[in-house]
């Protein structure tokens, strides 16, 4: 019922096409952990790619809306910069690191790539 945004179609499609895989583990208790989270259901974190001393995160706006979203990570980030699809930093692309994470602004269906430089 309602729109595809309200019904969560995009998340359900990802769940169907990329199911979780279980991995045997010890019986020891361990805390739940997630490397990334995004504050808006309209923004999809598509991929995160390792680079030496950095991670490139690609996100896109999937609902056809204009939205600001916070990208949060548990990784030790030293610097965040917008980059192009070849992973080269763009001019004036430096993003401030804030308490809530990195603030990103999206227009309808916009793709953003963010280079996150890790602290050593």
BAKOL-271804 format. One line per field, with one value per residue (C-alpha): residue number from 1; residue in one letter; chain; z, x, y. Coordinates in Angstrom, 3 decimals, decimal comma. Example, Ala and Ser with C-alpha at 12.3 -4.5 7.8 and 13.67 -1.06 7.14 Angstrom:
2
pos (1 2)
code (a s)
unit (A A)
w (7,800 7,140)
u (12,300 13,670)
v (-4,500 -1,060)
REM end
This chain:
120
pos (1 2 3 4 5 6 7 8 9 10 11 12 13 14 15 16 17 18 19 20 21 22 23 24 25 26 27 28 29 30 31 32 33 34 35 36 37 38 39 40 41 42 43 44 45 46 47 48 49 50 51 52 53 54 55 56 57 58 59 60 61 62 63 64 65 66 67 68 69 70 71 72 73 74 75 76 77 78 79 80 81 82 83 84 85 86 87 88 89 90 91 92 93 94 95 96 97 98 99 100 101 102 103 104 105 106 107 108 109 110 111 112 113 114 115 116 117 118 119 120)
code (x x x x x x x x x x x x x x x x x x x x x x x x x x x x x x x x x x x x x x x x x x x x x x x x x x x x x x x x x x x x x x x x x x x x x x x x x x x x x x x x x x x x x x x x x x x x x x x x x x x x x x x x x x x x x x x x x x x x x x x x)
unit (A A A A A A A A A A A A A A A A A A A A A A A A A A A A A A A A A A A A A A A A A A A A A A A A A A A A A A A A A A A A A A A A A A A A A A A A A A A A A A A A A A A A A A A A A A A A A A A A A A A A A A A A A A A A A A A A A A A A A A A A)
w (0,000 -0,678 -2,700 -3,397 -0,911 1,851 1,042 1,304 -2,164 -2,604 0,706 0,021 -3,439 -1,938 0,680 -2,090 -4,445 -1,764 1,050 4,272 4,542 7,856 8,995 11,800 14,839 18,342 21,093 22,751 23,071 20,707 20,245 17,115 14,873 11,680 9,756 8,224 8,634 6,707 8,355 5,443 3,927 0,598 0,444 -0,426 0,457 -2,593 -1,944 0,146 -1,445 0,396 -0,657 1,088 4,153 2,920 1,989 -0,927 -0,212 -3,008 -2,180 -4,216 -3,662 -4,665 -3,997 -6,469 -3,695 -2,430 0,930 3,387 5,030 7,587 6,791 10,050 10,500 13,330 11,427 12,603 9,984 9,648 6,558 4,202 0,616 -2,313 -5,272 -8,870 -10,277 -10,859 -7,107 -7,617 -5,097 -6,592 -6,129 -3,058 -2,086 1,477 3,935 7,605 10,127 12,669 15,779 13,724 10,935 7,438 6,071 2,429 0,218 -2,529 -5,405 -7,090 -8,053 -7,448 -6,959 -4,560 -3,973 -0,698 0,030 3,745 4,821 7,866 10,921 11,474)
u (0,000 1,147 4,178 7,228 9,096 6,562 6,574 10,380 10,691 14,344 15,442 13,390 14,974 18,472 17,498 16,287 19,243 21,950 20,857 22,815 25,172 25,823 29,326 30,113 31,519 32,570 29,982 31,603 29,398 30,314 28,833 26,911 29,007 28,386 30,994 28,509 25,011 23,010 20,327 17,849 15,949 16,077 19,874 21,402 24,991 25,836 29,444 32,531 35,899 39,193 42,191 45,532 44,867 41,352 37,872 35,746 31,999 29,435 25,897 22,870 19,465 16,829 13,448 13,599 13,781 16,079 17,460 20,298 21,663 24,329 26,910 28,173 31,019 32,719 36,016 38,676 38,277 40,805 39,392 36,383 36,382 33,984 35,597 34,731 34,024 37,754 38,221 40,077 39,186 37,064 37,818 36,115 35,071 36,364 33,599 33,659 33,685 30,949 29,640 26,860 29,245 29,553 26,617 25,768 23,255 21,436 19,229 16,962 18,892 22,276 25,326 28,086 31,485 33,201 36,875 37,364 41,016 41,719 43,741 46,751)
v (0,000 3,548 4,602 2,466 4,657 3,935 0,210 -0,051 -1,608 -0,669 -2,218 -5,364 -5,671 -5,454 -8,068 -10,407 -9,907 -9,821 -12,145 -12,346 -15,294 -16,965 -17,782 -20,230 -18,481 -19,350 -19,378 -16,356 -13,283 -10,475 -7,039 -6,115 -3,895 -1,944 0,003 2,489 3,864 6,456 8,601 8,701 5,762 7,653 7,261 3,891 3,076 1,000 0,038 0,706 -0,022 -0,444 1,573 1,898 4,093 5,025 3,815 5,057 4,991 5,333 6,426 7,468 9,044 6,459 8,097 10,975 13,555 16,271 15,216 15,823 12,700 11,885 9,227 7,755 5,304 3,496 3,637 6,110 8,850 11,657 13,388 13,177 14,449 14,182 12,463 11,662 8,192 7,711 8,325 11,605 14,353 17,145 20,846 22,303 18,769 18,656 17,710 18,708 15,873 16,530 14,784 13,144 12,135 13,584 15,593 14,898 16,720 14,850 15,936 13,349 10,190 11,855 9,628 10,703 9,151 10,002 9,343 8,652 8,880 6,721 7,707 5,501)
REM end
